[in-house]
Amino acid sequence: MDEFEFTKIAGAVLAALLLIFGPRAAIEMNVGHSDEKPGYVLPSGAAEGAKTAAATETAAPSAATPEAAAKAVVALLPKADPANGKATFKKCQSCHVSEKGKKPTVGPNLWDVVNRARASYPGFTYSDAMKAKGGNWSFEELAKFLHNPKEYVPGTKMVFSGLPNPADEADVIAYLATLADTPVPLPK
């Protein structure tokens, strides 16, 4: 077999594949598609800012201080959705684990965190600022911290900037309350 014969056979095989798969590909590209919404719409800067501002104004009109923001979040807890909180908590999973008995990673394990003494999870090295803060992680204290960790505990190792939406904060706190052998009941 010479080189020219091989080229003719390869061309015939490629032409056959083009005839078999070409029309199908063309049909699939042009038929059966409708205008579908994407699975996740990325927020635009202005629209997201307006949405967050509207949610904050609706839920917490006087949330200028951490205490006011926390009170607004605690007021939302009776209607908070732990399932939404679990979805929002995925942001936290890059640093925190939440399963009973798991070793801490970048941040402490958050299993049974509600009402736990601050800076007390065994095996995690807390910042001096967190140790000095003292107290327990009540709903209100968690709300203050989740709103703006660096403002609430200056010197904390936590690099997360916080949850600006009070409804998201309430949902995450409601989810954290479920992470215990005996879940902590939400206020009514």
N, C-alpha and C positions, 0 to 999 in steps of 0.2 A: 504494500500500500504506500503510495507516494504522498507527499505533503498536500497536494491539491485535493486528493480524494478525502483525506482526513478533514480538511476545511469544509468540503461539501457535506460530509456527514454531520459535523458539528453545527453547521448552518441549518440543516434540516431538523435536527433535534431542537435547537433554539426556536425555530419557526413554529414547530409543533407545540412547544410549551407556551409560546406567545398566543397561538390560536386557542389553546385550552384555557389558559388563565387570564388572558387579556380582556375578553368580553365580560367575564365575571367581575373582574376588578372595576371595570368601567361602570357596570350596572350598580355595584355596591357603592360606588362613589356618588352616584346620581339619584338613586332611588331609595325610598324608605326613611329618609331623614326628615325630621321636623325640628322646629325651633325648640330646643330643650334648654332648661336652665342648667347652669353648671352645678356640680356637686357642692362647691363651696365658693361663695363670692368673696373675694378679698375686699376688705373695707377700704374705701377711699379716704384720704386724710380729712377733707372737710366734712364729708357725710358722717364718718365715724366720730369725729369730734363733736358734731352737732348732736348725734345720737347719744353719746356718752354724757354730754352736758345736759341734754333733756332728761335722761334717766336719773342723773344726779339731782337735778332740780326737782323732779317729781318725787323721788324717794327721800331726798335729804336737802331741803332748801337751806338749812343753816349749817351745812357740813364744812364750815370754814376751819374748824379745829378738829383734831383727832377725836376728841371726846364727843363732839356733835356728830361726826361721821359714824363713830361706833354706835351711838344711840340710834341713829337711823338704820344701821344694819341690824341691830338687835331687834328693832321694831319690825323688820321684815322677816325675822326668823320663823314666826308661826306659819307663814305661807311659803317658806323656802323649800326648794326641791332638791333633795340629795342626789337624784339622778343627774340633774343639770350640774350640780357641784362636782360629781364624779367626772363629768366630761371636762369641766373647767380645770379640775385638779391635774389633768394630764400635763398642764404646763409645769406643775410642781414636781412631776415624776423624774425630771432630768436630774434633780438633786435629792429628792426625798423618796423613801420607801414607806409603805403604809401597811405592811403585813406584820402580824404578830410574830415577834421573835427574830425578825430579820435584822441583820447588822446595819447600822447607819452607813450612808454613803457620803456624799458631799455635805448633806444636811442630816439632821437627826431623823430617826424613824418617827412617823406621826401617828402610829397606832396608839390609841388611848391617850391622845394629846389633850382633849378637852378636860379641864380641871386638874391636869397634871402640873406639878411644880415646874416652873420655868427653869431651863438649863439643867434638867435632871435625867435625861435619857442616858442610861449606862453605855459607855463605850464611845461617846461622842465628845469631842473637845470643843466646848463652847467658847465664844469670845468673852473677854473680861467684861465688856459692856452688858452682855446678856446675863452673865452670872450676877453682876451688880444690880440688875433690874429687880430680881427677886419676884415673889408672888406666884400665882397660879395662872394657867391659861384658861380663864373664864371666857364665855362668849364675847363679852365686851373687850377683853384684852386681846383676843384673837382678831377681832374686828379692827382694833386700833393698829395692830401689827400688820395685818394683811393689806390695810389701806396704804400704808407707806412705812415699810420696815425700817428704813434708814432714818426717818424722822422720829419714829417712835422709840427706837433703840439706837441712838447714834453710836457708831462703832461696831454694829452687828456685822457678822461675816456674810449675811444673806445679801446677795447681789440683786435679787428680784426687786423691781421698782414698785410693785404693789398692784392691787386690783382697783381701778378707778370707779367701777360700777358697783354700787351698793348691793344690787340684786345678785350679782356674781359672787360678791363676798359672802352674802347670806347663804347662798346655795353651797359654797365651798365649806362654810362652817357647819351647815346642816349635814353635809357628807362626812366631815371629820367627826361629828358627834356619833355617827353610826359605826365608826372604826373602834370598837371596843367589845370586850366580852359581854358587857352590859352597856348598851348604847345610852348616851346621855339624852334625856328627853329635852326637846326644844321648848322654849317658853311659849305660853299660850296667850 
